[in-house]
Amino acid sequence: MPDTARLFRGHDGAWRWRRYSANHEIIAASSESYLHRLDAIENYTRVNGEQAPALAEDGGNDDEPSTAP
């Protein structure tokens, strides 16, 4: 199973992302939160590169994504 990635909103309403390995361990995460969704996506791409897994958007509003990969 390949790496996966999630985009989600924290309790504060700001956007964050996390990248998971095939065994569901967090291997990368945003170091800050973003007011705008597109800023979080741009940061994810900048950090992980163009070949990184596509972000799956989590509609939850929580500091932890509501669905683990």
C-alpha positions in Angstrom: 0.0 0.0 0.0 1.5 3.4 -0.9 1.7 6.5 1.3 -1.4 8.5 1.9 -2.1 12.1 2.9 -4.9 13.9 4.6 -5.9 17.6 4.7 -8.1 18.5 7.7 -9.2 21.4 9.9 -8.2 21.7 13.5 -10.4 22.9 16.4 -9.3 26.4 15.7 -10.7 26.1 12.1 -7.3 26.3 10.5 -6.1 23.8 7.9 -3.3 21.2 8.4 -2.0 18.2 6.6 -0.4 14.9 7.5 1.3 12.2 5.3 1.2 8.6 6.4 3.4 5.6 5.5 2.0 2.3 4.3 1.8 1.1 7.9 -0.2 4.2 8.9 2.6 6.0 10.8 2.7 9.7 10.4 5.9 10.5 8.4 5.3 14.2 7.7 3.0 16.9 9.0 2.5 20.6 8.5 4.5 22.5 11.1 1.9 25.3 11.3 -1.7 25.8 10.6 -3.1 27.7 7.7 -6.1 30.1 7.5 -6.7 29.3 3.9 -7.1 25.8 2.5 -5.0 26.5 -0.6 -2.1 27.7 1.5 -2.1 24.4 3.3 -2.2 22.5 -0.1 0.7 24.7 -1.5 2.8 23.9 1.6 2.1 20.2 1.3 3.3 20.2 -2.3 6.3 22.4 -1.5 7.4 20.0 1.3 6.5 16.7 -0.3 7.1 17.4 -4.0 5.0 17.1 -7.1 5.1 13.3 -7.0 3.6 13.1 -3.4 0.3 11.3 -2.9 -2.8 13.4 -3.5 -4.3 14.9 -0.5 -7.6 13.3 0.7 -9.7 16.0 2.3 -11.2 15.2 5.7 -14.4 17.1 6.3 -14.0 16.8 10.1 -13.2 19.7 12.3 -10.7 18.2 14.7 -7.0 18.3 15.6 -6.9 14.6 14.5 -8.2 13.5 11.1 -11.5 11.7 11.6 -10.4 8.8 9.4 -7.0 7.1 9.5 -5.7 6.0 6.2 
